[in-house]
């Protein structure tokens, strides 16, 4: 997910205006950026360790190629690229990107999000609604997504670390494709090391023991969630 406190409060968002997929306000070219931000994938194919989904013949890649992207449930360990994938999907399909968390959102929040998506759709643009920790919503809250999924108001992309078959309504699952994100293996970790070293222009300051521990870490982050 900088100038919040400079120059007073930001202007209010107009009705029907979403977060969109355009670039964030430009920072100074000399402004420092955390390494994780510098390594953030700019394309789906740059997400490491998920070639079965975003590689040349990956499931999501083929959906995009055939213009058949529908609602998705992204299931996998933390830090494997689910949120990044959702943002890039919105960008590649020219959908406005809205994000909520099931931990902090309730029925009132869902109603506001759905109404904004309806207004946006009336103006000719669709919405990709990303719901983090979607399994935290109760059954009734999950059911509230069904009408807006069915009529095309939103393309739902939900992320979960729990087995969707046990945590999500059957009705919701029947309207979405489940995409499994894998924990990162040694090859993916090596690719991240190489990318980081290229970004900083020097070897990473890791001794042999630290490098071995990272290569053996089962859920190391390949894309910021």
C-alpha positions as CSV (number, residue, x, y, z in Angstrom):
1,X,0.0,0.0,0.0
2,X,3.6,10.9,1.9
3,X,2.3,14.3,1.8
4,X,-0.6,13.6,4.0
5,X,0.2,16.3,6.6
6,X,1.7,18.9,4.3
7,X,-0.5,21.7,3.0
8,X,-3.5,20.7,5.1
9,X,-6.0,17.9,4.4
10,X,-6.2,16.4,0.9
11,X,-9.2,17.4,-1.3
12,X,-12.3,15.3,-0.9
13,X,-12.9,12.6,-3.5
14,X,-15.7,13.3,-5.9
15,X,-18.7,10.9,-5.9
16,X,-18.0,7.9,-8.1
17,X,-14.3,8.6,-8.2
18,X,-12.2,5.6,-7.1
19,X,-8.6,5.1,-6.4
20,X,-8.1,4.1,-10.1
21,X,-4.9,2.6,-11.4
22,X,-3.0,5.7,-12.3
23,X,0.4,6.4,-10.9
24,X,0.8,7.9,-7.4
25,X,1.9,11.5,-7.2
26,X,5.5,11.8,-8.3
27,X,8.1,12.0,-5.7
28,X,11.4,13.8,-6.1
29,X,13.9,11.9,-8.1
30,X,16.3,12.1,-5.2
31,X,13.8,10.9,-2.6
32,X,15.0,7.7,-0.9
33,X,13.0,4.6,-1.6
34,X,13.0,1.4,0.5
35,X,14.5,-1.5,-1.3
36,X,11.2,-3.4,-1.1
37,X,9.5,-0.6,-3.0
38,X,12.2,-0.5,-5.6
39,X,11.8,-4.2,-6.2
40,X,8.0,-4.0,-6.4
41,X,6.9,-5.8,-9.7
42,X,5.6,-3.5,-12.4
43,X,4.2,-6.3,-14.4
44,X,2.5,-9.6,-13.5
45,X,5.2,-11.6,-15.2
46,X,7.7,-10.1,-12.7
47,X,6.1,-11.7,-9.7
48,X,8.5,-14.5,-8.8
49,X,7.6,-18.0,-7.9
50,X,4.1,-18.0,-9.4
51,X,4.8,-19.0,-13.0
52,X,1.9,-21.4,-13.0
53,X,-0.3,-18.3,-12.7
54,X,1.5,-15.3,-14.3
55,X,4.2,-17.0,-16.5
56,X,3.8,-17.1,-20.3
57,X,1.3,-20.0,-20.1
58,X,0.0,-19.3,-16.6
59,X,-3.7,-19.4,-15.8
60,X,-4.1,-15.7,-15.2
61,X,-2.0,-14.9,-18.2
62,X,-4.2,-17.0,-20.4
63,X,-7.3,-15.4,-18.9
64,X,-6.0,-11.9,-19.8
65,X,-4.9,-13.0,-23.2
66,X,-8.5,-14.2,-24.0
67,X,-10.1,-11.3,-22.2
68,X,-11.9,-13.7,-20.0
69,X,-10.8,-12.5,-16.6
70,X,-13.5,-13.0,-14.0
71,X,-13.7,-12.8,-10.2
72,X,-10.8,-14.6,-8.4
73,X,-9.9,-15.9,-5.0
74,X,-6.2,-15.7,-4.4
75,X,-5.2,-18.3,-1.8
76,X,-1.7,-18.7,-0.4
77,X,0.8,-17.8,2.3
78,X,1.5,-14.2,3.3
79,X,4.0,-12.3,1.2
80,X,3.6,-14.3,-2.0
81,X,2.3,-11.5,-4.2
82,X,-1.5,-11.6,-3.8
83,X,-2.1,-7.9,-3.3
84,X,0.5,-7.0,-5.9
85,X,-1.2,-9.3,-8.4
86,X,-4.6,-7.7,-7.8
87,X,-3.2,-4.2,-8.4
88,X,-1.5,-5.2,-11.6
89,X,-4.6,-7.0,-12.8
90,X,-6.5,-3.8,-12.4
91,X,-3.8,-1.9,-14.3
92,X,-3.7,-4.4,-17.2
93,X,-7.5,-4.5,-17.5
94,X,-8.0,-0.7,-17.1
95,X,-10.3,-1.2,-14.1
96,X,-10.4,1.1,-11.2
97,X,-8.8,-0.4,-8.2
98,X,-10.6,-0.3,-4.8
99,X,-9.3,-2.1,-1.8
100,X,-10.9,-3.0,1.6
101,X,-9.9,-5.3,4.4
102,X,-12.4,-7.7,5.9
103,X,-10.7,-7.1,9.3
104,X,-11.6,-3.4,9.3
105,X,-14.7,-3.2,7.1
106,X,-18.4,-3.9,7.8
107,X,-21.7,-3.8,6.1
108,X,-21.8,0.0,5.9
109,X,-18.4,0.0,4.2
110,X,-19.4,-2.6,1.7
111,X,-22.5,-0.6,0.8
112,X,-20.4,2.5,0.1
113,X,-17.9,0.6,-2.0
114,X,-20.7,-1.0,-4.0
115,X,-22.5,2.3,-4.6
116,X,-19.3,3.9,-5.8
117,X,-18.7,1.0,-8.2
118,X,-22.2,1.4,-9.5
119,X,-21.7,5.1,-10.2
120,X,-18.4,4.4,-11.8
121,X,-20.0,1.8,-14.0
122,X,-22.7,4.2,-15.1
123,X,-19.8,6.5,-16.2
124,X,-18.4,3.7,-18.3
125,X,-15.6,2.2,-16.2
126,X,-15.5,-1.0,-14.3
127,X,-14.1,-1.7,-10.8
128,X,-11.7,-4.4,-9.5
129,X,-12.5,-4.7,-5.8
130,X,-9.7,-6.3,-3.9
131,X,-10.8,-7.7,-0.5
132,X,-7.9,-8.7,1.8
133,X,-8.5,-11.5,4.3
134,X,-11.9,-12.2,2.7
135,X,-12.4,-15.2,4.8
136,X,-12.9,-12.9,7.8
137,X,-16.3,-11.8,6.5
138,X,-19.2,-13.8,7.9
139,X,-21.6,-15.7,5.7
140,X,-24.1,-12.9,5.4
141,X,-21.4,-10.4,4.5
142,X,-20.0,-12.8,1.9
143,X,-23.5,-13.2,0.4
144,X,-23.6,-9.4,-0.2
145,X,-21.0,-9.7,-2.9
146,X,-23.2,-12.0,-5.0
147,X,-25.5,-9.4,-6.7
148,X,-22.6,-7.1,-7.7
149,X,-20.6,-10.0,-9.0
150,X,-23.5,-11.3,-11.0
151,X,-24.4,-8.0,-12.7
152,X,-20.8,-7.0,-13.4
153,X,-20.7,-4.0,-11.0
154,X,-17.4,-5.3,-9.6
155,X,-14.8,-7.9,-10.5
156,X,-14.0,-9.3,-7.1
157,X,-10.5,-10.4,-6.2
158,X,-10.3,-11.8,-2.7
159,X,-7.2,-12.8,-0.9
160,X,-7.0,-15.4,1.8
161,X,-4.5,-17.5,3.7
162,X,-7.1,-20.0,4.6
163,X,-8.6,-22.9,2.5
164,X,-11.5,-21.3,0.6
165,X,-13.4,-24.5,0.5
166,X,-13.9,-24.3,4.3
167,X,-14.0,-20.6,4.8
168,X,-16.0,-19.2,1.9
169,X,-19.6,-19.6,0.9
170,X,-20.3,-22.2,-1.8
171,X,-22.3,-19.5,-3.7
172,X,-19.3,-17.1,-3.7
173,X,-16.9,-19.9,-4.7
174,X,-19.1,-20.9,-7.6
175,X,-18.8,-17.4,-9.0
176,X,-15.0,-17.1,-8.8
177,X,-11.9,-19.0,-9.8
178,X,-9.5,-20.0,-7.0
179,X,-5.9,-19.3,-7.8
180,X,-3.3,-20.9,-5.5
181,X,-0.2,-18.9,-4.7
182,X,2.8,-21.1,-3.8
183,X,5.4,-20.4,-1.1
184,X,8.6,-19.3,-2.6
185,X,11.3,-22.0,-3.3
186,X,15.1,-21.6,-3.5
187,X,15.0,-20.6,-7.2
188,X,12.6,-17.8,-6.5
189,X,14.7,-16.6,-3.6
190,X,17.8,-16.6,-5.8
191,X,15.9,-14.5,-8.4
192,X,15.0,-12.0,-5.7
193,X,18.6,-11.8,-4.5
194,X,19.7,-11.2,-8.1
195,X,17.1,-8.5,-8.6
196,X,18.0,-6.8,-5.3
197,X,21.7,-6.8,-6.1
198,X,21.0,-5.3,-9.5
199,X,18.9,-2.6,-7.9
200,X,21.6,-1.6,-5.3
201,X,24.6,-2.2,-7.6
202,X,26.5,-4.4,-5.2
203,X,26.2,-7.8,-3.5
204,X,23.8,-8.0,-0.6
205,X,25.4,-7.7,2.8
206,X,24.6,-11.3,3.8
207,X,27.1,-13.7,5.3
208,X,26.9,-17.4,4.3
209,X,24.7,-18.3,7.2
210,X,22.2,-15.6,6.6
211,X,22.0,-16.4,3.0
212,X,21.3,-20.1,3.7
213,X,18.6,-19.1,6.2
214,X,16.9,-16.9,3.6
215,X,17.1,-19.6,0.9
216,X,15.4,-22.0,3.3
217,X,12.7,-19.6,4.5
218,X,9.5,-21.2,3.3
219,X,7.3,-18.1,2.8
220,X,9.8,-15.4,1.9
221,X,8.3,-12.4,0.3
222,X,8.5,-12.2,-3.5
223,X,6.1,-9.3,-3.9
224,X,4.8,-6.9,-1.3
225,X,1.4,-7.9,-0.2
